[in-house]
Structure formats: structure tokens, C-alpha cells
Amino acid sequence: MDYAFSSAARLALDIREKRIGCRELLDLYLRRLDAIDPTVNAIVVKDIDRSRAHADAADAALARGELWGPLHGLPITVKESYNVAGLATTRGMPHLAGRLVDRDMLVVERLKAAGAVIFGKSNVPIHLADWQSYNVIYGCTNNPWDPGRTPGGSSGGGAAAVAAGLVAFEAGSDSAGSLRVPAHYCGVYGHRPTHGIVPQTGHELGGAIAPRDLSTLGPIARTADDLALVLGVMAGPDSLDRGCWALTPPPMKQRGFADLRIAVMLDSPTARVDAETRAQLQRVATFLSDRGAHVQETAPALDPEQATLTFLRLLRAAGSAGLTDEAAQAARQFLDGVTADESNYRIESARAELMSHRDWFRTDETRHRMRRTWAEFFQSWDFLICPASSTPATPHDHVSKRWEQTIRIDGDVVAATDQMFWVGFSALAHLPSTVTPLGLSGEGLPIGMQVIGPQGHDLRCIAFAAMLERCYRGFVAPPSFA
């Protein structure tokens, strides 16, 4: 049995049935960590002594006939931004280096209560604000498929660890593709949940307690079924909302492909997609059509430019809560030199960081009108499948500012920020999105796609990804780590 690449569900079952011990599995991961992670640098905070003691306790409990939960004794890691009592949480910010927290965040409490053994935390970019995973505290995380390329961000360390067989699953987060882009770049599965079903309690920074607009917490794994397993542990109301609602997501009906209505979006005038990514999407669309699904190239009747701008404004407005007075003043000075008719990523970001509450309400009104358009769209379609990003994983770039970074689309150099459309289009409307692997590029890099469904239909998105996993393609280990 190749336990390094087994699914979380299989590992949990083998632990329960005593085919492998909790400590035995943890030590297997720790040996791989010593041997492999120096070339990837995915797990940057380690908690070895406490995790070994926890694993020993899990083995002893099982011997007494005690079962802690569905993840009993399963060694896992979480994103560095997750608060775990006794470990550092810095979000890559140098002034927080070595900062230890004294309390688990709510999702960590739930993972531990389900029996998980947390042995480390994975790398992130500074402020969780890049599609790379690099910071001066922990250094650079490399993509297991090509160390010269990024694994994505901000949950890049977690996706790299899952792809390299360093852990069975990872708990990450996603505001602007922070979970979905790494899953696509690293060839694994990722799920951005419907906004609000996984509480952010304890994931805030600087003592804030208000949940952040657009931000979600979700799982990264090597199988679609593991996404459902972990989401079931993470999701549900926090203590403030427990008396108001309970989570009962609609299940996926046991239907074949012939029953499904699949909308396909291959490209966008505002966010070009490279030929290899389009070809992979077209190939899976043809596969679905050949098996009787009703497949059509279509999309919600929304203006892509307006969708991108609305998402960017809300995203940067949400991030402004953590803006220092000095940063806010710098944004004002920058905008002093900008005319009213000028617009680009950097300008609109600065405007959003300083927007009035009145302007925010107007932007939010646009967002909610778009949500209604999506709801009408899903009256006719079960899912929309589309790119997770414009290209496969890109080379490292730790020099350029976010708005200066570029990517190549079929030989043309374009702004890297253009591809934000693909992660913002559905996130703006609070929709669930599952990233599933499709294949490899000519350079041997993973290409994935998003499966977007109606609000609340998370399990249906994941179940559709599981159908493709069984019949089309699933996770394939990077050659250097298999």
C-alpha cells in the first residue's frame, strides 16, 4: 500500500481497522518531509513532538475501543494563516515572525474534534495576497511538477504538500482564487465552498472578529470524495449562528452524465485563456457530450468587464480593513496623480481601498443583481465548467509588484491580473466551485477546471468532480515524487 498517496478516507479507514497505526503514518509523513520538503518547502511550521504525542494518544484510544471521529489519528497540515494554539501565525509578515497564538480557531477545533493530528502548517505569500507562496520568513514554495514555477497562492504550500504526498489533505482559504489556483497549478482537487457555510471564526488577523467579505475556508485533497469528507467536518454555523440555521446541503442525485445540463465557458474577452487550457476544457466537454450530457458553450448574461471590476472593488475594499494609516495615505497620494477617466488594476485597487460606504453599497447592489442573474442561469443548467486560470503554473517572480506581473498567452505578453476574472466571476456571487484535474500541458504541467454550481449545492459540485475522477481523470502524482 502506497500510504503517501492514499486518500484521506482510505487512511482513516485503515487506521480504524488497525492496518496502520496513527504514529506509524505520522512518522511516514515526517520521513517524507525530511527527504522531500527541502526541494518543495511546503510545510514551513512543524509541530513534531506534540503531534507524536497526539498520535500515540490516538493509537491508545483506538486500542481501548474509543473513536474520536471520522479523521481519528489522521496526520494533517493547515494553512499558515490558521490559528493553532502554540504555533506561529504570521501570514508571511516579517513583523509577526515568531508570533505564537494561544487559541485554536474554530475550524481547527473541529478538525481536532474529528480526530485529526495537526503536525504542521503550510507556506503562504505575505498578506495572503499573491498567486505565489513566498515570504521573507519562510522563503519560497516550489511547484512539485517544476521547481522553477509557483504552486500558486495563497494556499500554495498546502496544494504543493498534497501533490507531493506530504499530507493527505490540507485546510486552506480562498478570496481571489487562493485555494482554486493552487489546486489547478498542482494538479489536485480543491473546493471553494458557498460563502458563509464554513465559519471564519479565529481566522481573522489583529484581533478583528468580523468575517471578511468574499473570504472562504475550504479543503484541498487528492480525491473529490476527500473534499466532501473534510468539508463535512469544517462546515456548519458558529456559536453566534447556531440557533438560527443548520447546514443541510442538497445532495447529488445519483444520475448519469445523460441527465446533466452542462454549460461550458472556454474563454473570455477580458481574460484570455491559452490554447492548451482551452483544448483540455473542450476535450472534457466532448467527453461529456459523447456520454449523453446536454453540453453547450454559454455563460450567465453578465458583462465580464463589469464583473471583474465589481469583484476587484469588493475584494480590495474588504482588504482595506487591515490597511495601516501610512498605506492609506500612500494610496491617497497615488490617486492625486490620477485623472478620473484613468483605470487599471492598480488604480482601481487604490480607489477601492479608500471608497466611501455609500460607494460600497452601490457596488454591493451590483453584486446582488449579478447573484440573481446567476440564479436564473442555474434554472437551465446544472453546472458551469470553465478555466481556473488562464494558463498552467507560471515561473516564479518575486521582484515585480502584483500589478506589474505578466503571463504569456500563446506567445503574447498580458497582465497577470487579467486572469482574476476566472476566480472572481463565481466568487462574487457566493457560489461553490470545485477544481478538478483535467490533464497535462505540453510542458508536463497540470491543467484543471472549475465546476461551478448553484449557491448551496457544494456536494453536487464535488460529486460531479468525483464522477469525472472515476470516468475521465483523477490525481496523478508528479513524476519526481511518485
C-alpha positions as CSV (number, residue, x, y, z in Angstrom):
1,M,0.0,0.0,0.0
2,D,1.4,3.4,-1.0
3,Y,0.2,5.3,2.0
4,A,1.9,8.5,0.9
5,F,-0.6,8.9,-1.9
6,S,-3.6,7.2,-0.3
7,S,-6.8,9.2,0.1
8,A,-7.7,10.6,3.4
9,A,-10.8,8.4,3.5
10,R,-8.7,5.3,2.9
11,L,-6.1,6.2,5.5
12,A,-8.8,7.0,8.1
13,L,-10.4,3.6,7.4
14,D,-7.1,1.7,7.6
15,I,-6.4,3.4,11.0
16,R,-9.8,2.5,12.3
17,E,-9.3,-1.1,11.2
18,K,-5.7,-1.1,12.6
19,R,-3.9,-1.8,9.3
20,I,-1.7,1.1,10.1
21,G,-1.1,3.0,13.3
22,C,-1.6,6.7,13.8
23,R,2.0,7.1,14.9
24,E,3.2,4.9,12.1
25,L,1.5,7.0,9.5
26,L,2.7,10.3,11.1
27,D,6.3,9.0,11.1
28,L,6.0,8.1,7.4
29,Y,4.9,11.6,6.6
30,L,7.8,13.1,8.8
31,R,10.3,10.9,6.9
32,R,9.0,12.2,3.6
33,L,9.1,15.7,5.0
34,D,12.8,15.3,5.8
35,A,13.6,13.7,2.4
36,I,11.4,15.7,0.1
37,D,10.3,19.0,1.5
38,P,13.7,20.7,1.2
39,T,13.1,20.8,-2.6
40,V,9.5,22.0,-2.2
41,N,9.4,24.0,1.0
42,A,5.7,23.4,1.5
43,I,5.4,22.7,5.3
44,V,7.1,25.7,7.0
45,V,5.9,25.4,10.6
46,K,6.4,22.0,12.3
47,D,4.9,20.6,15.5
48,I,6.6,17.3,15.7
49,D,6.8,16.5,19.4
50,R,3.2,17.4,20.2
51,S,1.9,15.6,17.1
52,R,3.7,12.5,18.0
53,A,2.3,12.6,21.5
54,H,-1.2,13.2,20.0
55,A,-0.7,10.3,17.5
56,D,0.3,8.0,20.4
57,A,-2.8,9.0,22.3
58,A,-4.9,8.3,19.2
59,D,-3.4,4.8,19.0
60,A,-4.0,4.2,22.7
61,A,-7.6,5.4,22.4
62,L,-8.3,3.1,19.5
63,A,-6.9,0.2,21.4
64,R,-9.4,1.0,24.1
65,G,-12.2,1.0,21.6
66,E,-12.6,4.8,21.5
67,L,-13.1,6.5,18.2
68,W,-12.7,10.3,18.2
69,G,-14.3,10.9,14.9
70,P,-14.1,10.4,11.1
71,L,-10.5,11.6,11.0
72,H,-9.3,9.6,14.0
73,G,-5.5,9.8,14.1
74,L,-5.1,11.2,10.6
75,P,-2.0,13.4,10.4
76,I,-2.8,16.7,8.6
77,T,-1.5,20.2,8.0
78,V,-3.3,23.5,7.8
79,K,-2.5,26.8,6.1
80,E,-0.1,29.1,8.0
81,S,-2.9,31.7,8.4
82,Y,-4.9,29.2,10.5
83,N,-4.6,29.8,14.3
84,V,-3.3,26.7,16.1
85,A,-2.6,27.1,19.8
86,G,1.2,27.2,20.4
87,L,2.2,27.7,16.8
88,A,3.2,30.8,14.9
89,T,0.7,32.7,12.7
90,T,2.3,35.4,10.6
91,R,0.7,35.4,7.2
92,G,4.2,35.9,5.9
93,M,4.5,39.4,7.5
94,P,8.0,39.9,8.9
95,H,6.9,42.0,12.0
96,L,4.9,38.9,13.1
97,A,7.7,36.4,12.8
98,G,7.7,34.1,15.8
99,R,4.3,35.3,16.9
100,L,2.6,32.4,18.8
101,V,-1.1,32.2,19.2
102,D,-2.8,30.8,22.3
103,R,-6.0,29.5,20.9
104,D,-7.2,27.3,18.1
105,M,-9.5,28.8,15.5
106,L,-12.9,27.2,15.2
107,V,-12.2,25.1,12.1
108,V,-9.0,23.8,13.8
109,E,-11.1,22.9,16.8
110,R,-13.5,21.0,14.5
111,L,-10.6,19.1,12.8
112,K,-9.1,18.1,16.1
113,A,-12.5,17.1,17.4
114,A,-12.9,14.9,14.4
115,G,-9.6,13.1,15.4
116,A,-7.1,14.8,13.2
117,V,-3.5,15.2,14.3
118,I,-2.0,18.5,13.1
119,F,1.7,18.2,12.6
120,G,2.5,21.4,10.7
121,K,1.4,24.5,8.7
122,S,2.0,25.3,5.1
123,N,3.5,28.3,3.4
124,V,1.7,31.4,2.1
125,P,2.6,34.8,0.5
126,I,2.8,37.9,2.5
127,H,-0.7,39.2,3.5
128,L,-2.1,36.1,1.6
129,A,-2.1,38.4,-1.4
130,D,-0.4,36.7,-4.3
131,W,-0.8,33.7,-6.6
132,Q,2.7,32.6,-5.4
133,S,3.7,31.4,-2.0
134,Y,6.8,33.4,-1.0
135,N,7.8,35.5,2.0
136,V,11.0,36.5,3.8
137,I,10.2,34.5,6.9
138,Y,9.8,31.1,5.3
139,G,11.1,31.5,1.8
140,C,9.7,30.2,-1.5
141,T,7.5,27.2,-2.1
142,N,8.1,25.4,-5.4
143,N,5.7,23.6,-7.6
144,P,6.3,19.8,-7.3
145,W,5.8,19.5,-11.1
146,D,8.5,22.1,-11.8
147,P,10.6,23.8,-9.1
148,G,11.0,26.8,-11.3
149,R,7.3,27.5,-11.1
150,T,4.9,28.7,-8.5
151,P,2.5,26.3,-6.8
152,G,0.0,29.2,-6.7
153,G,-1.1,31.2,-3.7
154,S,-2.1,31.9,-1.2
155,S,-2.8,28.3,-0.3
156,G,0.2,27.2,-2.4
157,G,2.1,25.4,0.3
158,G,-0.9,23.2,1.1
159,A,-1.5,22.3,-2.6
160,A,2.2,21.5,-3.1
161,A,2.2,19.3,0.0
162,V,-0.8,17.4,-1.1
163,A,0.6,16.9,-4.6
164,A,4.0,15.8,-3.3
165,G,2.5,13.2,-0.9
166,L,3.5,15.0,2.2
167,V,-0.1,15.0,3.6
168,A,-3.5,13.6,2.7
169,F,-5.4,16.9,2.6
170,E,-5.0,20.5,3.6
171,A,-7.3,23.1,5.0
172,G,-6.9,26.4,3.1
173,S,-8.7,29.6,2.3
174,D,-9.9,31.4,-0.8
175,S,-10.9,35.0,-1.6
176,A,-9.5,35.5,-5.1
177,G,-8.5,32.0,-6.1
178,S,-6.2,31.4,-3.2
179,L,-7.3,27.8,-3.0
180,R,-8.5,27.2,-6.6
181,V,-5.4,28.4,-8.4
182,P,-3.0,26.3,-6.3
183,A,-5.2,23.2,-6.9
184,H,-5.1,23.9,-10.7
185,Y,-1.4,24.6,-10.7
186,C,-0.5,21.5,-8.7
187,G,-2.9,19.0,-10.2
188,V,-5.0,18.3,-7.1
189,Y,-8.6,18.9,-6.1
190,G,-9.8,22.0,-4.3
191,H,-13.2,23.3,-3.2
192,R,-14.2,26.9,-2.5
193,P,-17.4,26.5,-0.5
194,T,-20.6,28.6,-0.8
195,H,-19.7,31.8,1.1
196,G,-20.6,31.5,4.7
197,I,-21.1,27.8,5.2
198,V,-17.6,27.4,6.8
199,P,-17.2,30.0,9.6
200,Q,-14.1,32.1,9.5
201,T,-14.1,32.4,13.3
202,G,-10.5,32.7,14.5
203,H,-9.0,33.2,11.0
204,E,-9.0,36.9,11.4
205,L,-5.9,38.9,12.0
206,G,-5.1,41.6,14.6
207,G,-8.0,40.9,16.9
208,A,-10.7,41.5,14.3
209,I,-13.7,39.3,14.6
210,A,-15.9,40.4,11.7
211,P,-15.9,37.8,8.8
212,R,-14.2,39.1,5.7
213,D,-16.3,39.7,2.6
214,L,-15.6,37.2,-0.2
215,S,-13.3,35.1,2.0
216,T,-14.0,31.4,2.5
217,L,-12.2,28.4,4.1
218,G,-12.1,25.1,2.3
219,P,-10.3,21.8,1.6
220,I,-7.5,20.7,-0.8
221,A,-7.2,17.0,-1.5
222,R,-6.1,14.3,-3.9
223,T,-9.7,12.9,-4.4
224,A,-13.1,14.5,-4.8
225,D,-14.6,12.3,-2.1
226,D,-12.0,13.6,0.4
227,L,-13.2,17.2,-0.4
228,A,-16.7,16.1,0.8
229,L,-15.3,14.3,3.8
230,V,-13.3,17.3,5.0
231,L,-16.0,19.9,4.1
232,G,-18.4,17.9,6.3
233,V,-16.0,18.5,9.3
234,M,-15.3,22.2,8.5
235,A,-18.8,23.4,7.7
236,G,-21.6,24.5,9.9
237,P,-22.7,27.6,11.9
238,D,-20.5,29.1,14.6
239,S,-21.8,29.8,18.1
240,L,-23.4,33.1,17.1
241,D,-25.4,31.5,14.3
242,R,-26.1,28.0,15.7
243,G,-29.5,29.0,16.9
244,C,-30.5,30.4,13.5
245,W,-29.6,27.8,10.9
246,A,-28.3,24.4,10.3
247,L,-26.4,23.2,7.2
248,T,-28.3,20.7,5.0
249,P,-26.6,21.0,1.6
250,P,-28.6,19.4,-1.3
251,P,-27.0,16.0,-2.1
252,M,-26.0,15.0,-5.6
253,K,-28.8,12.9,-7.1
254,Q,-27.5,9.6,-8.4
255,R,-27.7,10.3,-12.1
256,G,-25.6,9.5,-15.0
257,F,-24.0,12.0,-17.4
258,A,-27.0,11.8,-19.7
259,D,-29.2,13.6,-17.1
260,L,-26.9,16.6,-16.8
261,R,-27.0,20.0,-18.4
262,I,-23.5,21.4,-18.6
263,A,-22.7,24.9,-19.7
264,V,-19.1,25.5,-20.9
265,M,-17.1,28.7,-20.9
266,L,-13.8,28.3,-22.7
267,D,-12.6,31.9,-23.0
268,S,-13.4,35.5,-22.1
269,P,-12.7,38.7,-24.0
270,T,-11.3,40.2,-20.7
271,A,-9.2,37.2,-19.6
272,R,-7.8,35.2,-22.5
273,V,-7.1,31.5,-22.0
274,D,-4.2,29.8,-23.6
275,A,-4.7,27.2,-26.3
276,E,-3.7,24.2,-24.2
277,T,-6.1,25.0,-21.4
278,R,-9.0,25.6,-23.9
279,A,-8.2,22.3,-25.6
280,Q,-8.4,20.4,-22.3
281,L,-11.7,22.0,-21.5
282,Q,-13.0,21.2,-25.0
283,R,-11.9,17.6,-24.6
284,V,-13.8,17.1,-21.4
285,A,-16.8,18.9,-22.9
286,T,-16.7,16.4,-25.8
287,F,-16.4,13.5,-23.4
288,L,-19.5,14.6,-21.5
289,S,-21.4,15.2,-24.7
290,D,-20.5,11.8,-26.0
291,R,-22.0,10.2,-22.9
292,G,-25.3,11.9,-23.4
293,A,-24.9,15.1,-21.3
294,H,-26.5,18.2,-22.8
295,V,-23.4,20.4,-23.3
296,Q,-23.4,23.9,-24.7
297,E,-20.9,26.8,-24.8
298,T,-22.7,29.5,-22.9
299,A,-22.5,31.6,-19.7
300,P,-24.6,33.9,-17.5
301,A,-25.6,37.1,-19.2
302,L,-23.2,39.3,-17.4
303,D,-20.7,41.9,-18.6
304,P,-17.2,40.4,-18.0
305,E,-15.6,43.8,-17.5
306,Q,-18.3,44.9,-15.0
307,A,-17.9,41.5,-13.2
308,T,-14.2,41.9,-12.9
309,L,-14.3,45.5,-11.8
310,T,-17.1,44.8,-9.2
311,F,-15.1,41.8,-7.8
312,L,-11.9,43.9,-7.6
313,R,-13.6,46.7,-5.8
314,L,-15.2,44.5,-3.2
315,L,-12.0,42.5,-2.8
316,R,-9.8,45.5,-2.2
317,A,-12.4,47.2,0.0
318,A,-12.5,44.1,2.2
319,G,-8.7,44.1,2.4
320,S,-8.7,47.8,3.4
321,A,-9.7,46.8,7.0
322,G,-6.1,45.9,7.6
323,L,-4.6,48.9,5.8
324,T,-2.3,51.0,8.0
325,D,-2.6,54.8,8.2
326,E,0.6,55.1,6.2
327,A,-0.6,52.7,3.5
328,A,-3.9,54.6,3.2
329,Q,-2.0,57.9,2.9
330,A,0.2,56.4,0.2
331,A,-2.9,55.3,-1.7
332,R,-4.3,58.9,-1.5
333,Q,-1.1,60.4,-2.7
334,F,-1.0,57.9,-5.6
335,L,-4.6,58.8,-6.6
336,D,-3.8,62.5,-6.5
337,G,-1.8,62.0,-9.7
338,V,-4.6,60.0,-11.5
339,T,-7.3,61.5,-13.6
340,A,-10.9,60.5,-13.2
341,D,-11.1,58.6,-16.5
342,E,-7.9,56.5,-15.9
343,S,-8.5,52.9,-14.9
344,N,-6.2,49.9,-14.4
345,Y,-5.7,47.2,-11.8
346,R,-3.5,49.4,-9.5
347,I,-5.7,52.5,-9.8
348,E,-9.0,50.6,-9.1
349,S,-7.4,48.8,-6.2
350,A,-6.4,52.1,-4.6
351,R,-9.9,53.6,-5.2
352,A,-11.5,50.5,-3.6
353,E,-9.3,50.8,-0.6
354,L,-10.4,54.3,0.0
355,M,-14.0,54.1,-1.2
356,S,-16.8,55.6,0.8
357,H,-19.5,53.5,2.5
358,R,-22.0,55.0,0.0
359,D,-19.9,53.8,-3.0
360,W,-19.5,50.4,-1.3
361,F,-23.3,50.0,-1.1
362,R,-23.6,50.8,-4.8
363,T,-21.0,48.2,-5.6
364,D,-22.7,45.7,-3.4
365,E,-26.0,46.4,-5.2
366,T,-24.3,45.5,-8.5
367,R,-23.0,42.3,-6.9
368,H,-26.5,41.2,-5.7
369,R,-28.1,41.9,-9.1
370,M,-25.4,39.6,-10.6
371,R,-26.3,36.9,-8.0
372,R,-29.9,37.0,-9.3
373,T,-28.6,36.6,-12.9
374,W,-26.6,33.5,-11.8
375,A,-29.7,32.1,-10.0
376,E,-31.7,32.5,-13.2
377,F,-28.9,30.8,-15.2
378,F,-28.9,27.8,-12.9
379,Q,-32.6,27.3,-13.6
380,S,-31.5,26.0,-17.0
381,W,-28.1,24.5,-16.2
382,D,-26.7,22.1,-13.6
383,F,-23.1,23.3,-13.7
384,L,-20.8,25.8,-15.5
385,I,-17.4,24.4,-16.3
386,C,-14.7,26.9,-17.0
387,P,-10.9,27.6,-16.5
388,A,-9.5,28.0,-13.1
389,S,-6.8,30.3,-14.5
390,S,-5.6,31.4,-17.9
391,T,-2.5,29.2,-18.1
392,P,-0.8,26.4,-16.2
393,A,1.6,27.3,-13.4
394,T,3.8,30.3,-14.1
395,P,7.5,30.9,-13.3
396,H,8.5,32.5,-10.0
397,D,8.5,36.3,-10.0
398,H,9.5,37.7,-6.6
399,V,10.6,41.1,-8.0
400,S,7.6,42.6,-9.8
401,K,4.7,44.1,-8.0
402,R,1.3,42.3,-8.4
403,W,0.2,44.8,-11.0
404,E,3.5,44.6,-12.9
405,Q,3.5,40.8,-13.3
406,T,2.8,39.3,-16.7
407,I,1.9,35.9,-18.2
408,R,2.2,34.6,-21.7
409,I,-0.9,33.6,-23.6
410,D,0.1,31.8,-26.8
411,G,3.1,33.9,-27.2
412,D,1.5,37.3,-26.2
413,V,2.5,39.0,-23.0
414,V,-0.5,40.1,-21.0
415,A,-1.1,41.4,-17.5
416,A,-1.2,38.6,-14.9
417,T,-4.1,40.4,-13.1
418,D,-6.4,39.9,-16.2
419,Q,-6.9,36.2,-15.1
420,M,-8.5,37.4,-11.9
421,F,-11.8,37.3,-13.9
422,W,-11.8,33.4,-13.7
423,V,-11.8,33.3,-9.9
424,G,-13.9,36.3,-9.3
425,F,-16.7,35.5,-11.7
426,S,-18.3,33.0,-9.4
427,A,-16.9,34.1,-6.0
428,L,-18.6,37.5,-6.5
429,A,-21.9,35.7,-6.4
430,H,-21.1,33.5,-3.3
431,L,-21.1,30.3,-5.4
432,P,-19.4,27.0,-4.8
433,S,-16.6,26.0,-7.1
434,T,-14.7,22.7,-7.3
435,V,-11.4,22.4,-9.1
436,T,-10.7,19.1,-10.7
437,P,-7.6,17.9,-12.7
438,L,-8.0,17.5,-16.5
439,G,-4.6,16.6,-17.8
440,L,-1.1,18.0,-18.6
441,S,0.2,20.7,-20.8
442,G,2.9,20.0,-23.4
443,E,5.5,21.0,-20.8
444,G,4.1,18.5,-18.4
445,L,2.2,20.9,-16.1
446,P,-1.2,20.2,-14.6
447,I,-4.3,21.8,-16.1
448,G,-7.6,21.8,-14.1
449,M,-11.0,23.4,-14.4
450,Q,-13.7,24.8,-12.2
451,V,-17.1,23.2,-11.7
452,I,-19.4,26.0,-10.6
453,G,-22.8,25.2,-9.2
454,P,-25.8,27.0,-7.6
455,Q,-25.4,28.5,-4.2
456,G,-25.5,25.8,-1.5
457,H,-25.0,22.9,-3.9
458,D,-21.5,22.2,-2.8
459,L,-21.9,18.4,-2.6
460,R,-23.4,18.3,-6.1
461,C,-20.3,20.1,-7.5
462,I,-18.0,17.7,-5.6
463,A,-20.0,14.7,-6.7
464,F,-19.8,15.7,-10.3
465,A,-16.0,16.0,-9.9
466,A,-16.0,12.5,-8.4
467,M,-17.9,11.2,-11.5
468,L,-15.2,12.7,-13.7
469,E,-12.5,11.3,-11.4
470,R,-13.8,7.8,-11.9
471,C,-14.5,8.0,-15.6
472,Y,-12.2,10.6,-17.1
473,R,-9.1,11.5,-15.0
474,G,-8.1,11.9,-11.4
475,F,-5.0,12.9,-9.5
476,V,-1.6,11.8,-10.9
477,A,1.5,12.2,-8.7
478,P,4.3,14.4,-10.0
479,P,7.0,12.1,-11.5
480,S,9.7,13.2,-9.1
481,F,7.6,12.3,-6.0
482,A,5.6,9.3,-7.1
